[in-house]
Amino acid sequence: MSAPYSTARLSFHLFYVYDPMCSWCYAFDNSWLKLQQVLPEQVQITCVLGGLAPDTTEPMPEAMRRMIQQTWRKIEKMVPGVRFNYDFWSRNTPVRSTYPACRAILAAKKQNPAVEAQMLRAIQNAYYQFAKNPSLFETLQECAEVIGLDSAEFRSDLSSEYIDSALKQQLHLAAGLNAFSFPSLRLLHQDTAYPITVDYLDHQTMLKDINKVINDV
């Protein structure tokens, strides 16, 4: 007897939309890892770069610097175990630009599709733990070297039209999923994207939402 539904009909796609320089994405890391470990087998994961802030070389306004530091303090109170290195603000000239870090993720994946999570962690550690500026190419180059990528190839790819085009495609996909805040989760089934509420403290909450969509479908 044939199955009543095709494999395609029973498959679900979970899109995780994030930005490597988003402090809330950094805070979500532990809960996200736990969720991935318990997802139903018919759920496939795709990570999408949302692009929090476009290219600029202008120093970050003082008001924005204060706002981001307030966000860091809020996260530290809300999410156990998450800490930030506030030396970043005295050691660097902050720039509100995350596109270079997004391109760095894509350049890393071009060399090895399996290193996205490693590159993300390297960028986040450089930024939040070692107070380095991931808006700068030299910082991103160091991150690539830390995870063992070819330095010359990475440097070339980072400024290439190919990677820039790939980022634009990612931004278009995020917009198509109506994901304009990060992190965001969307469960896609047959061209319908179901928003999954992000929970920084309990991955089971998100799993219940996902299972509800699957069961309702």
MARROMAR-330320 format. One line per field, with one value per residue: residue in one letter; y, x, z of N, C-alpha, C in turn. Coordinates in steps of 0.1 Angstrom, whole numbers, m for minus. Atoms other than C-alpha are relative to their C-alpha. Layout:
guke <- c(a,...)
nc2 <- c(Y,...)
nc1 <- c(X,...)
nc3 <- c(Z,...)
cac2 <- c(Y,...)
cac1 <- c(X,...)
cac3 <- c(Z,...)
cc2 <- c(Y,...)
cc1 <- c(X,...)
cc3 <- c(Z,...)
% end
This chain:
guke <- c(m,s,a,p,y,s,t,a,r,l,s,f,h,l,f,y,v,y,d,p,m,c,s,w,c,y,a,f,d,n,s,w,l,k,l,q,q,v,l,p,e,q,v,q,i,t,c,v,l,g,g,l,a,p,d,t,t,e,p,m,p,e,a,m,r,r,m,i,q,q,t,w,r,k,i,e,k,m,v,p,g,v,r,f,n,y,d,f,w,s,r,n,t,p,v,r,s,t,y,p,a,c,r,a,i,l,a,a,k,k,q,n,p,a,v,e,a,q,m,l,r,a,i,q,n,a,y,y,q,f,a,k,n,p,s,l,f,e,t,l,q,e,c,a,e,v,i,g,l,d,s,a,e,f,r,s,d,l,s,s,e,y,i,d,s,a,l,k,q,q,l,h,l,a,a,g,l,n,a,f,s,f,p,s,l,r,l,l,h,q,d,t,a,y,p,i,t,v,d,y,l,d,h,q,t,m,l,k,d,i,n,k,v,i,n,d,v)
nc2 <- c(m12,m12,m9,m9,m13,1,m5,m14,m5,2,m6,m14,m7,m10,m10,m8,m13,m6,m9,4,m11,m3,5,9,13,5,5,11,11,12,5,5,13,11,2,8,14,7,m2,12,4,m6,m15,m3,m13,m8,m12,m11,m12,m11,m13,m10,m14,0,m5,m14,m2,m11,4,2,m11,3,5,14,8,2,9,14,4,3,13,10,2,6,14,6,2,9,13,5,5,m8,m12,m8,m7,m15,m7,m3,m13,m8,4,m1,m11,8,m4,8,7,14,7,7,13,9,5,9,13,6,3,13,11,3,9,12,m2,5,m8,m12,m1,m3,m14,m8,0,m7,m15,m4,0,m11,m12,m1,5,m5,m14,m4,m6,8,m7,m2,11,7,9,11,9,7,10,11,7,8,12,8,m3,m5,m14,m8,2,m7,m15,m3,2,m9,m13,4,m2,12,1,m11,5,10,m7,m6,10,3,m11,2,12,m4,m9,8,7,m11,0,m13,m1,11,12,4,14,2,14,0,12,m3,m15,m7,m1,m2,m6,8,m9,3,0,1,7,13,4,8,m8,m1,14,1,m8,7,13,m4,m2,12,8,m7,3)
nc1 <- c(9,m8,2,10,m6,m13,m10,0,11,m3,m13,1,m13,m2,m10,m6,m5,m9,m11,m11,m3,12,m2,11,m4,m10,7,8,m8,1,14,1,m7,9,12,m5,m2,13,10,5,m8,5,m4,m13,m4,m8,m4,1,m5,10,m6,6,m4,m7,m14,m3,m13,3,0,13,4,m2,12,1,m10,6,12,m5,m5,12,5,m9,3,13,m1,m7,10,11,m4,m10,m13,m4,m7,m6,m12,3,m12,1,4,m12,m11,3,9,11,7,13,0,m1,m1,m13,0,8,m8,m10,6,2,m14,m5,8,m5,m12,4,14,3,m7,8,1,m14,m3,9,m6,m13,4,6,m10,m9,8,6,m9,m13,2,m5,10,3,3,m13,m4,m11,5,6,m11,m5,10,m1,m12,2,7,m8,3,m11,0,0,13,10,m2,5,15,7,3,4,14,7,4,10,13,6,6,13,10,4,9,13,7,5,12,11,5,5,m9,m7,m6,m9,3,14,2,12,1,6,6,8,1,6,m10,7,m9,m3,m4,m13,m1,m14,m2,6,2,12,11,m1,3,15,6,m3,8,14,2,m1,12,11,m1)
nc3 <- c(0,0,m10,4,3,5,m9,0,m8,m14,m4,m6,1,m10,3,m11,6,m10,4,m9,m9,m7,m13,m3,6,m9,m12,4,5,m8,2,13,1,m6,8,12,m4,m2,10,7,12,13,0,5,m5,9,m7,10,m5,1,3,m10,3,13,0,m3,m8,m10,m14,m6,m8,m15,m5,4,m9,m13,2,2,m13,m9,5,m5,m15,m1,3,m11,m11,5,5,m8,6,11,m5,10,m3,2,4,14,2,m2,8,14,5,5,13,1,13,m2,13,1,m8,7,11,m5,m1,14,5,m7,6,14,m1,m7,m4,m13,m11,m4,m15,m5,4,m8,m14,0,1,m13,m11,3,m3,m13,m11,1,2,13,8,12,12,7,7,m6,m11,7,5,m12,m3,10,m3,m12,3,9,14,8,m2,13,6,m8,2,13,1,m8,8,14,5,m3,m14,m2,6,m9,m11,5,1,m14,m5,7,m6,m13,2,4,m12,m9,m12,0,m13,m1,9,3,5,9,4,13,5,12,3,m11,m11,m13,m9,m12,m10,m5,m14,m4,m12,0,14,1,4,15,5,0,11,13,1,2,14,7,m3,6,14)
cac2 <- c(0,34,61,86,116,121,127,163,168,155,175,208,234,253,286,302,339,355,380,372,406,404,402,385,358,353,349,324,301,276,273,269,241,222,227,213,181,173,183,158,139,155,190,202,232,261,291,325,357,386,415,437,468,477,488,520,534,561,558,546,575,578,572,539,528,534,516,485,484,486,456,437,443,433,400,393,396,376,347,327,322,349,376,404,420,458,466,465,500,515,496,502,528,510,510,500,476,439,431,424,397,383,381,364,336,331,332,305,284,287,270,245,243,226,254,279,273,274,307,322,312,326,360,361,352,378,404,396,378,393,428,429,447,423,451,452,429,421,407,386,373,363,344,325,316,304,278,267,283,292,328,341,325,339,374,373,359,383,413,394,401,365,367,401,386,357,380,399,366,358,392,386,352,367,394,368,350,383,380,415,410,386,358,346,311,302,267,263,238,239,276,286,300,296,319,300,321,323,313,320,300,269,251,229,258,261,223,224,251,232,199,218,230,196,179,206,201)
cac1 <- c(0,14,18,m11,13,45,78,77,43,56,88,92,120,131,148,170,175,204,232,267,269,235,238,204,216,246,223,202,230,226,188,192,218,194,165,185,192,155,139,117,134,112,125,154,174,186,205,199,218,195,220,213,232,245,280,293,326,309,316,286,267,272,235,236,267,248,217,237,255,221,210,241,233,197,207,231,203,179,199,220,257,258,285,300,334,327,363,352,338,371,394,376,359,325,309,273,280,273,274,312,307,278,300,326,302,295,332,339,310,324,356,338,299,303,321,292,287,325,329,299,314,348,332,311,340,362,335,319,348,380,367,378,359,342,333,370,384,415,394,374,406,418,386,390,425,414,391,417,405,429,438,444,413,392,406,398,363,354,355,343,311,302,300,282,256,252,245,219,202,202,187,160,152,150,126,105,102,91,121,132,143,170,170,139,126,102,89,81,57,42,50,35,59,48,65,81,84,121,127,161,156,136,140,111,87,99,97,61,53,70,52,19,24,34,4,m20,m8)
cac3 <- c(0,m9,16,17,15,m4,13,1,17,50,50,70,66,97,88,114,105,123,122,135,152,168,206,209,185,207,237,218,210,239,234,197,200,223,200,170,190,195,163,146,117,90,99,79,91,69,84,67,72,80,76,107,95,60,50,65,78,100,137,157,173,211,217,198,218,250,237,227,260,278,256,267,304,298,282,310,335,314,300,325,316,289,295,274,274,278,270,234,238,250,227,194,173,169,134,129,100,101,64,65,92,72,41,62,70,33,24,50,37,2,13,35,38,71,90,93,130,136,118,136,170,160,151,183,205,188,194,227,246,232,225,188,161,136,113,103,77,97,126,102,86,121,126,94,103,138,122,97,65,36,44,9,m5,23,18,m19,m15,12,m12,m43,m63,m58,m20,m22,m45,m22,7,m13,m20,18,26,0,15,50,37,20,53,69,93,101,137,148,158,140,133,105,99,62,48,13,8,41,67,103,128,158,189,200,236,251,282,273,239,247,242,206,201,212,187,159,168,169,134,122,139,127,91)
cc2 <- c(12,9,11,14,m3,5,15,6,m1,7,15,6,10,10,8,13,7,10,m3,11,4,m6,m10,m14,m7,m6,m12,m13,m13,m6,m6,m13,m11,m3,m9,m15,m8,2,m13,m3,6,14,2,15,8,13,11,12,12,14,11,14,0,6,15,1,11,m6,m1,12,m4,m6,m15,m8,m2,m10,m15,m5,m3,m14,m11,m3,m7,m15,m7,m3,m11,m14,m5,m4,9,13,7,7,15,8,3,15,10,m3,2,13,m8,5,m9,m6,m15,m8,m7,m14,m10,m6,m10,m14,m7,m4,m13,m12,m4,m9,m13,2,m4,9,13,3,4,15,10,1,8,15,5,0,12,13,1,m5,7,15,5,4,m9,7,2,m13,m8,m9,m12,m10,m8,m12,m12,m8,m9,m13,m8,2,5,16,9,m2,7,15,4,m2,10,13,m3,3,m12,m1,12,m4,m10,6,6,m11,m5,10,m1,m11,4,9,m8,m8,9,0,12,3,m14,m4,m2,m14,0,m14,0,m13,4,15,8,1,3,6,m9,10,m4,1,m2,m9,m15,m5,m9,8,1,m13,m2,7,m7,m13,4,3,m13,m8,7,m2,m14)
cc1 <- c(9,m3,m10,6,14,10,1,m11,3,12,m3,14,0,11,3,6,8,10,12,4,m12,2,m11,2,10,m6,m8,7,m2,m14,m1,7,m9,m12,4,1,m13,m10,m5,8,m4,3,14,3,8,2,0,5,m9,6,m6,3,9,14,1,14,m2,1,m14,m3,1,m13,m2,9,m6,m12,5,6,m11,m6,9,m3,m14,1,7,m9,m10,4,12,13,5,7,7,12,m2,12,m1,m3,11,11,m2,m8,m12,m6,m12,m1,2,2,14,0,m10,7,11,m5,m1,13,5,m8,4,12,m5,m15,m2,5,m8,0,14,4,m9,6,13,m3,m6,10,10,m7,m3,10,14,0,7,m12,m3,m5,13,4,11,m5,m7,10,6,m10,1,12,m1,m7,6,m3,13,m1,m1,m13,m11,0,m6,m15,m7,m4,m5,m15,m8,m6,m10,m13,m7,m7,m13,m11,m5,m9,m14,m8,m5,m12,m12,m6,m6,8,8,6,8,2,m14,0,m13,0,m8,m6,m10,m2,m6,11,m6,11,1,5,14,0,15,3,m5,m2,m12,m12,0,m3,m15,m7,2,m9,m14,m3,0,m13,m12,m1,m4)
cc3 <- c(0,11,m4,m4,m5,10,0,8,15,5,5,m1,11,m4,13,m6,11,m6,9,10,9,14,5,m6,8,13,m3,m2,8,m3,m14,m2,6,m8,m12,4,2,m11,m6,m13,m13,m1,m4,4,m11,8,m11,7,m2,m4,9,m4,m13,1,3,6,10,14,5,9,15,6,m3,8,13,m1,m1,13,10,m4,6,15,2,m3,11,12,m4,m3,9,m8,m11,6,m12,5,m4,m4,m15,m3,2,m10,m15,m3,m7,m13,m1,m14,3,m13,m2,7,m7,m12,4,2,m13,m6,7,m5,m14,0,5,5,14,12,4,15,6,m2,8,14,1,0,13,11,m2,5,15,12,m1,m4,m13,m9,m13,m12,m8,m7,7,12,m6,m6,11,3,m9,2,13,m3,m11,m15,m7,1,m12,m7,7,m3,m14,m1,8,m7,m14,m3,3,14,2,m6,8,12,m4,m1,14,5,m6,6,14,m1,m4,11,10,13,0,14,2,15,m3,m5,m8,m4,m13,m4,m12,m2,10,11,13,10,13,10,6,16,4,12,m1,m15,m2,m4,m15,m6,0,m11,m13,m1,m2,m14,m8,2,m7,m15,m3)
% end
